[in-house]
């Protein structure tokens, strides 16, 4: 893995770790709220409060699971061998933008250049997959050219 790809990989990994840490902290807060929820004379209010906490817990639990799946996808990126054909783990430079085909982590700046970390299911990645440097693709009505693939 070249230096730029390594930095992009590490940025994506940090992105996931930050998100997972925030979710775990929110889940811990909910656990504390649930423990502190006391049964009042208004039983319905108590049950409603507990149910709202449980609903939020379930939502956060689902989000955490999604980030864990993205973490696995990112591990697969590291295991991929370099190819001149665009695939998971490819670093793609086009005349319009630079892409890292990995996980949807957004815009990342590395070595003075901007890269967009995108998942393989994204519309732009679907257009790029299996193409090679020098090929064209149409995105948002504009024809773009693939300059390089690493």
C-alpha positions in Angstrom: 0.0 0.0 0.0 1.5 3.3 -1.0 1.9 6.2 1.4 -1.2 8.2 0.2 -3.4 5.1 0.3 -2.0 4.3 3.8 -2.9 7.8 5.0 -6.4 7.5 3.5 -6.9 4.1 5.1 -5.8 5.5 8.5 -8.1 8.5 8.1 -11.0 6.2 7.3 -10.1 4.0 10.3 -10.0 7.0 12.6 -13.4 8.2 11.2 -14.9 4.9 12.1 -13.3 4.8 15.6 -14.6 8.3 16.3 -18.1 7.4 15.3 -18.1 4.2 17.2 -16.8 5.8 20.3 -19.5 8.5 20.2 -22.2 5.8 19.8 -20.8 3.8 22.7 -20.7 6.9 24.9 -24.3 7.7 24.0 -25.3 4.1 24.8 -23.5 4.3 28.2 -25.5 7.5 28.9 -28.7 5.7 28.0 -27.8 2.9 30.4 -27.3 5.4 33.2 -30.6 7.1 32.3 -32.3 3.7 32.4 -30.8 2.9 35.8 -31.8 6.3 37.2 -35.4 6.1 35.9 -37.5 5.7 39.0 -41.0 4.5 39.1 -43.3 7.4 40.0 -46.9 7.4 40.9 -47.6 8.0 37.3 -46.8 4.5 36.0 -47.5 5.4 32.4 -44.9 8.1 32.5 -42.4 5.7 33.8 -43.1 3.1 31.1 -43.1 5.8 28.4 -39.7 7.0 29.6 -38.2 3.5 29.6 -39.6 2.7 26.2 -38.2 5.9 24.7 -34.8 5.0 26.2 -35.1 1.5 24.7 -36.0 2.8 21.3 -33.0 5.1 21.3 -30.8 2.2 22.5 -32.0 0.1 19.6 -31.3 2.9 17.1 -27.8 3.4 18.4 -27.2 -0.4 18.5 -28.1 -0.6 14.8 -25.8 2.3 14.0 -22.9 0.7 15.9 -23.5 -2.6 14.0 -23.3 -0.7 10.7 -20.0 0.9 11.6 -18.7 -2.5 12.6 -19.6 -3.8 9.2 -17.8 -0.8 7.6 -14.8 -1.6 9.7 -14.8 -5.1 8.2 -15.0 -3.6 4.7 -12.1 -1.4 5.5 -10.0 -4.4 6.6 -10.8 -6.0 3.2 -9.4 -2.8 1.6 -6.0 -3.4 3.2 -6.0 -7.0 2.1 -6.6 -6.2 -1.6 -3.8 -6.5 -4.1 -3.1 -3.5 -6.4 -4.8 -3.7 -9.7 -5.0 -1.5 -12.8 -8.7 -2.1 -12.8 -10.8 -0.1 -10.3 -12.0 -2.2 -7.4 -12.4 -2.0 -3.6 -9.3 -0.3 -2.3 -8.4 1.6 -5.4 -7.2 5.1 -5.4 -8.7 6.8 -8.5 -7.7 10.2 -9.9 -10.0 11.7 -12.5 -10.0 15.1 -14.2 -12.7 16.2 -11.8 -11.9 14.6 -8.4 -9.9 12.0 -6.6 -11.5 9.0 -5.0 -10.6 6.3 -2.5 -12.9 3.3 -3.0 -13.3 2.0 0.5 -16.0 3.3 2.9 -18.2 6.4 2.8 -16.1 8.6 5.0 -16.3 11.8 3.0 -13.6 14.3 2.1 -10.1 13.7 3.3 -7.0 15.9 2.6 -3.7 14.1 2.1 -0.4 15.6 0.9 -2.1 18.8 -0.2 -4.8 17.0 -2.3 -8.4 16.3 -1.6 -9.8 12.8 -1.9 -13.3 11.5 -1.5 -13.6 8.3 0.4 -16.6 6.5 -1.0 -18.2 3.1 -0.7 -18.5 0.6 -3.5 -22.3 1.0 -3.5 -22.2 4.8 -4.2 -23.3 6.0 -7.6 -19.9 7.3 -8.6 -18.2 4.1 -7.5 -20.6 2.0 -9.5 -19.6 4.0 -12.6 -15.9 3.6 -11.9 -15.7 -0.1 -10.9 -13.9 -2.3 -13.4 -12.6 0.7 -15.5 -9.0 1.5 -16.1 -6.9 4.6 -16.5 -7.6 6.4 -19.7 -11.3 5.4 -19.8 -14.2 7.9 -19.7 -17.4 7.8 -17.6 -20.4 10.0 -17.5 -21.4 11.5 -14.1 -24.1 14.2 -13.6 -24.3 14.7 -17.4 -20.5 15.4 -17.7 -17.9 13.2 -19.3 -15.0 12.6 -17.0 -11.7 10.8 -17.7 -9.9 8.4 -15.3 -6.3 9.7 -15.1 -4.8 7.0 -12.9 -5.7 4.0 -10.8 -3.5 2.7 -7.9 
